[in-house]
Each structure stands twice: as structure tokens, then as C-alpha cells.
Amino acid sequence: MIQFLDLQKITALHGNEIEQAVNRVVASGRYLQGNENKSFEKNYAQYIGTDHAVGVANGLDALILIFRAYIETGVLHPGDEVIVPANTYIASILSVTENRLKPVLVEPDITTLQLSPEKAEKAITPRTKAMLLVHLYGRCAYNADIEHICRQNGLLLIEDNAQAHGCLYTNRRTGSLGNAAAHSFYPGKNLGALGDGGAVTTNDTALADTVRALANYGSSEKYVFRYKGRNSRLDEIQAAILDVKLKYLDQDNMRRKAVAEMYLGGITNPAITLPHVSNFDSHVFHLFPILANHRDNLQKYLRQNGVDTLIHYPVPPHRQKCYREWNRLSFPVTEMIHSKELSLPISPAIADNEVSQVIDLINNWHY
């Protein structure tokens, strides 16, 4: 079976260094808020190109804490509207509603599957105060139009960089393009921990300090609580592991791009719509999503022939029970994507012969 994502093989790529890092933390006796966190935060901020990186427990917390910090500092207020892609993962939207802000769902561009600048601009009202830009699938969603819209309308630009570690826009990395960015280090991400983890990056010192305090029960001084905070801290073992894997992130992303090039050059089945890629620097291929009219049939066929795939995502956010107030809304582009999308295996550890096997199977598929 060709696994969709073989985490054992990915970990083994840097296994010796990871084992040494874990042993170092165990021997230190310091498991939270120690030197490993300080080292990773410094290195990750430098890599992303921001003044600050604050380690937190996971990617959802990173998003929630950004919005909460803006509320605590008076920049945002409950009821303010936030532009959000309609076809994003549920975490993006949860972070908005968790803070009693109002998500305004906007359709993606059908070519890139990223937030449509034109549709986003039309959705802006006097209550719109921020845009949450999601670099979905590992593709940079930022462009000159997004920058112009945010500047012209005085919108905060918050990046959901959970799927795009290392991605570039010209000579800047995603995670440094807006006012603040959230990062997830879930094990399957391009930069993945061996457990959960996340971070906030920003050039805003006040925001970084507020996020750090909120993530530490609301305290920046021991036993003194300025905010009603939460416990959301990146543990020392995960920080140490991430510091090891960060050194190889660009190298691992290059392998992902090589696999993507094989798929793009090899899949010729006319029933398949491949990702449109005009600039390989602006994509790190966290996922390789294809669109197929008979997606479920294709997934079953590949599984029967030893290839594991995943659907990202089978049910769009506006059709979820937790947002039942949106269930009658219509987002046809988003609904089409969610009914046709299938993600093929892609990772730094997948072998060329495995990629070729996937290509051959897809080219021989008939529905």
C-alpha cells in the first residue's frame, strides 16, 4: 500500500537528530518554557522573516489567540466582520466565531482554489475590519490585489499559514506578509512535530506580548493575571524536534515540488483537472489536490489498487451542523471543489516509483 502520508518514513529522514534532541530535553529536566522554546522561536522568526514567533499548543490556538489579542488591545471588537475563504478548513472559521467576530464567507478563484480578490472586495462592508487569508494546500494566496484591498480599506491581514511553511511571495515568506500569521505544526504538516504544536509570527511587539500572555493563563508576570487567558504552550520536546526539522524544511519542500512536477507532467487522463501552477516558488505542495467528476469512484479504484488518498474536505464549512445557520447558503464554487477534490500522496519520503505507480493508475482509470 502506498500510504497517503507515511509519518514513520518522514521522521526517519532525520531520525538520529530527532532522537538526540528528545534525549537532550529529557536529560535537562525542563519540559515547558525553557531554552528549546527560546531557540525554536528565534530560529523560526528568522526563517519566516518576522521580529517575533510565539510558540503555542496548536494551530487553532494560534489563530484564536491572534484575534483575541486584537480584541484585548482594542483593535478589533466583537461583531466586527472578518473575510474568510468559504472553502477553508473549519479551524479558520472556528477562530473567528470563538472570538464573537462575524465570518463573511467568500468564494475562491476556480483556477487557484484560493480566495478571490474580486469577490472579497465586493463583500466588504463598513463593519469589515480584517481578512483571514488561508494559504490552502501550500499555495501562496497573497497577491498585489489582496495587498491593495487591505490597504485601501484599512483591513488587518491575518494569514493562516498552517499548510504553507516555507512558501514564498517574491522574496518574502508566507507568515510575514500580513499583520500576523498562525502556523500549525500538526505531524502531517510540511514542518510537523511529533505531536501538536503551533506558533504566531508578527512584527508587532505589542501583539506578540499579548499573545504570549494570553497563552500563559493571561499572565506575563508570575501569579499576576492581566487577561482571562488560557493554557496554550509549545512543549520543550516538540520545540526541540521542530528546531531539527526546520533545518531541512527547504530541502523537504524541494522534494515535494519534484513529486508535484512528476504528477503535473505525467497525469494525462482528461477526466482529471490538475492544479494550475504558474510559479513553483509560490507553492510548497502540502497537498496535491486534483478534481474529478467521479471522485468517490476514483478514490475506491485507487484504494483497491494499493494507493491511499484523502479528501480535503468532503463537507464545506457552511454545510456543517455546527454552523447550521449557514446550511441554506449557496457557495457553488466551494461546493463543486468539495465534491470533486481528491488529494494524492505527496511527501518528502515518497519514492519515484511510487509516484509513477499512482500516475499510471490514474491514467488507466475509466469511470
Secondary structure, DSSP 8 states (H G I E B T S, - for coil): -B-S--HHHHHHTTHHHHHHHHHHHHHHT--BSSHHHHHHHHHHHHHHT-SEEEEES-HHHHHHHHHHHHHHTTSS-TT-EEEEETTS-HHHHHHHHTTT-EEEEE-B-TTT-SB-HHHHHHH--TTEEEEEEE-GGGB----HHHHHHHHHHT-EEEEE-TT-TT-EETTEETTSSSSEEEEE--TTSSS--SS--EEEEES-HHHHHHHHHHHBTT-SBTTB-SS---B---BHHHHHHHHHHHTTHHHHHHHHHHHHHHHHHH---TTEE----S-GGGB--S-EEEEETTHHHHHHHHHHTTB--B-S-SS-GGGSGGGGGGTT---HHHHHHHHHEEEE---TT--HHHHHHHHHHHHT---
